[in-house]
Amino acid sequence: MDASTLSYLTIAAMAVTVYLTRIAGSELMSRITMTARLEAMLKTMAASVLVAIVVSECARGGLRDSLAVGAAAALMLATRNPYAAMTAGVAAAAALSFLQI
Amino acid sequence: MTLTLKGFFKGFRSLSWLAVFLIPFGMAFGAAAVERGISVEQAILMSAAVFSAAAQFAAMPLWETGTVLSLVLVVLAVSTRHILLGAALSPWLNQISRPRRLAGLSVLSDPNFADSSAAFERGERDAGRLVGGGAALWLSWVAGSAIGAVAGESFGDLSRFGIDALMVSYFTAMILARWLDRWQGSATVLPALTAAAVALVGLHLLPAGWNIVATALAGGAVGGFLHGR
């Protein structure tokens, strides 16, 4: 097999792998009877994934990323507009980078 | 639960700004891929078919030296959290027909999960929201990858412009939006504190990506335990 064929094969294998993870959760749940408690679990899980991403990023990124998240949170609470929050987070991160924090 | 074009465009619009800022990330990937000896067409094809920044960046160090199996395992490791995202959306998504659901989930990623799950919890009942948001992200990811692969060099370090803080700021906003919409006292606070604690501990103890999985399961368990109490 030449290198180019192998590359295409690898890309296909990656694509199939990622696709299977995308459908696995809903396929699994379609075979399970939904109860109110299970639904509560899944909803909390959804919120927990987001908390996990943000906390991991702050822990990895240190002071700069944590302050950027703080700025985003403050703007979100003040305006309830996610785009205002994103702008604040990016602006804060850029400013802190400029100040070499 | 339906899947309509109207919902699709709602999702597309909702994530279109985020998608614009995703272009530099795509450029960074395209440039990195070409640097690894991947052809321009293959880099674009990979972004179109795999559509996962985490999986694609994780695969790069192994591209020249790894076997297909080792690449698949790395991709699987960083993609496991999709399984949880899909499960979390299942109370709504599993109400549409299976072929539509399986097609729509092909563009599932973190931002359109955050956007559509918040919309579904607010009472929207259109799975198009997930697909449209995913389409906006897909377009910019592929376009950015193409630009980066052709130009061969990205902006350099994105952190100078603060763009690396974009996604985390968006997810912060989505968490707060959820809390502002529906604050449930201890049923909100306890799972969030558990999630934060598990994420921090897991970050140091578990391989990359797995702390997100552990956190989701722990938070979900607390949520299930508190239900009805």
Contacts between the chains, C-beta under 8 A, distances in Angstrom:
chain1	res1	chain2	res2	distance
A	4	B	39	7.6
A	4	B	42	8.0
A	6	B	68	7.5
A	7	B	38	6.8
A	7	B	39	7.6
A	7	B	42	5.5
A	8	B	42	7.0
A	8	B	45	7.7
A	9	B	68	6.6
A	10	B	63	8.0
A	10	B	68	5.2
A	10	B	71	5.8
A	11	B	42	6.4
A	11	B	45	5.9
A	11	B	46	4.9
A	11	B	49	6.1
A	11	B	50	7.0
A	12	B	49	7.3
A	13	B	68	5.5
A	13	B	71	7.1
A	13	B	72	5.2
A	14	B	46	7.1
A	14	B	49	7.7
A	14	B	50	5.0
A	14	B	55	6.5
A	14	B	56	7.7
A	14	B	59	6.2
A	14	B	71	6.4
A	14	B	72	6.8
A	14	B	75	5.0
A	15	B	46	7.8
A	15	B	49	3.8
A	15	B	50	4.9
A	17	B	55	7.8
A	17	B	72	5.1
A	17	B	75	4.9
A	17	B	76	5.4
A	17	B	79	6.8
A	18	B	50	5.4
A	18	B	51	7.4
A	18	B	52	5.1
A	18	B	55	5.3
A	18	B	75	6.2
A	18	B	79	5.0
A	18	B	82	7.2
A	19	B	106	6.0
A	21	B	76	7.0
A	21	B	79	4.2
A	21	B	80	6.2
A	21	B	82	4.0
A	21	B	83	5.4
A	21	B	86	7.9
A	22	B	79	8.0
A	22	B	82	4.8
A	22	B	86	6.2
A	22	B	105	4.8
A	22	B	106	6.4
A	22	B	108	4.5
A	23	B	86	6.5
A	23	B	101	7.9
A	23	B	102	5.5
A	23	B	105	5.0
A	24	B	82	7.4
A	24	B	83	4.6
A	24	B	86	6.2
A	25	B	82	7.0
A	25	B	83	4.5
A	25	B	84	6.1
A	25	B	85	6.5
A	25	B	86	2.6
A	25	B	87	3.4
A	25	B	88	7.2
A	25	B	89	7.4
A	25	B	90	6.4
A	26	B	86	4.4
A	26	B	87	6.8
A	26	B	89	6.5
A	26	B	90	4.5
A	26	B	93	5.3
A	26	B	94	5.8
A	26	B	101	6.1
A	26	B	105	6.4
A	27	B	86	7.7
A	28	B	83	7.5
A	28	B	86	8.0
A	28	B	87	6.4
A	29	B	86	7.8
A	29	B	87	5.3
A	29	B	90	3.6
A	29	B	91	7.9
A	29	B	94	6.2
A	30	B	90	7.0
A	30	B	94	5.0
A	30	B	98	7.6
A	34	B	90	7.9
A	34	B	91	6.3
A	34	B	94	8.0
A	36	B	227	6.8
A	36	B	228	7.4
A	37	B	224	5.3
A	37	B	227	4.7
A	37	B	228	7.0
A	38	B	224	7.0
A	39	B	91	5.2
A	40	B	223	5.3
A	40	B	224	5.8
A	40	B	226	7.6
A	40	B	227	3.8
A	40	B	228	7.9
A	41	B	220	4.5
A	41	B	221	7.0
A	41	B	223	5.2
A	41	B	224	3.5
A	41	B	227	7.3
A	42	B	87	6.0
A	42	B	88	4.9
A	42	B	90	6.7
A	42	B	91	6.1
A	42	B	220	6.7
A	43	B	88	7.1
A	43	B	91	7.7
A	43	B	121	7.1
A	43	B	223	6.6
A	44	B	191	4.6
A	44	B	219	5.3
A	44	B	220	5.2
A	44	B	222	6.6
A	44	B	223	2.3
A	44	B	224	7.1
A	45	B	84	6.0
A	45	B	87	7.1
A	45	B	88	5.0
A	45	B	216	4.8
A	45	B	217	7.3
A	45	B	219	5.9
A	45	B	220	3.4
A	45	B	223	6.9
A	46	B	85	7.6
A	46	B	88	3.8
A	46	B	89	7.6
A	46	B	113	7.6
A	46	B	117	4.9
A	47	B	175	6.8
A	47	B	178	5.8
A	47	B	191	6.7
A	47	B	192	7.0
A	47	B	195	7.5
A	47	B	219	6.8
A	48	B	191	6.0
A	48	B	192	7.5
A	48	B	194	7.7
A	48	B	195	4.0
A	48	B	215	5.5
A	48	B	216	4.9
A	48	B	218	7.1
A	48	B	219	2.6
A	48	B	220	6.3
A	48	B	223	7.7
A	49	B	81	6.5
A	49	B	84	6.2
A	49	B	85	6.6
A	49	B	88	7.1
A	49	B	110	7.8
A	49	B	113	7.7
A	49	B	212	6.4
A	49	B	215	7.2
A	49	B	216	4.8
A	49	B	219	7.9
A	50	B	114	6.0
A	50	B	171	5.0
A	50	B	174	5.7
A	50	B	175	4.9
A	50	B	178	7.9
A	51	B	175	6.2
A	51	B	192	5.6
A	51	B	195	4.1
A	51	B	196	5.8
A	51	B	199	6.8
A	51	B	215	7.0
A	51	B	219	6.9
A	52	B	195	5.8
A	52	B	198	7.6
A	52	B	199	4.2
A	52	B	211	6.6
A	52	B	212	4.5
A	52	B	215	3.6
A	52	B	216	6.5
A	52	B	219	7.7
A	53	B	110	6.8
A	53	B	167	7.9
A	53	B	168	6.9
A	53	B	171	5.2
A	53	B	212	6.5
A	54	B	168	5.7
A	54	B	171	5.3
A	54	B	172	5.4
A	54	B	175	6.6
A	55	B	195	7.4
A	55	B	196	4.9
A	55	B	199	4.2
A	55	B	200	6.1
A	55	B	215	7.9
A	56	B	199	5.4
A	56	B	203	5.4
A	56	B	211	6.2
A	56	B	212	6.9
A	57	B	168	4.3
A	58	B	168	7.6
A	59	B	199	7.7
A	59	B	200	5.8
A	59	B	203	5.5
A	60	B	203	7.3
A	61	B	165	8.0
A	61	B	168	7.8
A	65	B	165	6.3
A	65	B	168	6.7
A	68	B	162	7.0
A	68	B	165	4.2
A	68	B	168	7.3
A	68	B	169	6.5
A	69	B	165	7.6
A	69	B	168	5.9
A	69	B	169	6.7
A	69	B	172	5.1
A	71	B	169	7.9
A	72	B	165	7.7
A	72	B	168	7.7
A	72	B	169	3.7
A	72	B	172	4.6
A	72	B	173	6.1
A	73	B	172	5.3
A	73	B	173	7.8
A	73	B	176	6.1
A	76	B	172	6.8
A	76	B	173	4.5
A	76	B	176	4.5
A	76	B	177	7.1
A	77	B	176	6.3
A	77	B	180	7.8
A	80	B	177	7.2
A	80	B	180	6.5
A	82	B	170	6.3
A	82	B	173	3.9
A	82	B	174	6.8
A	82	B	177	6.6
A	83	B	17	5.8
A	85	B	169	5.8
A	85	B	170	7.5
A	85	B	172	6.6
A	85	B	173	3.8
A	85	B	176	7.7
A	86	B	17	7.6
A	86	B	18	7.2
A	86	B	21	7.9
A	86	B	166	6.0
A	86	B	169	4.6
A	86	B	170	5.3
A	86	B	173	6.6
A	88	B	169	7.2
A	89	B	162	7.5
A	89	B	165	4.8
A	89	B	166	7.0
A	89	B	168	7.0
A	89	B	169	2.7
A	89	B	170	7.9
A	89	B	172	7.0
A	90	B	21	7.8
A	90	B	161	7.5
A	90	B	162	4.2
A	90	B	163	6.3
A	90	B	165	5.4
A	90	B	166	5.5
A	90	B	169	6.4
A	91	B	162	6.4
A	92	B	162	7.0
A	92	B	165	7.2
A	93	B	159	7.1
A	93	B	162	3.4
A	93	B	164	6.8
A	93	B	165	3.5
A	94	B	160	7.1
A	94	B	161	5.5
A	94	B	162	3.2
A	95	B	162	7.5
A	96	B	162	7.9
A	97	B	159	5.6
A	97	B	160	5.5
A	97	B	161	8.0
A	97	B	162	6.4
A	98	B	160	7.9
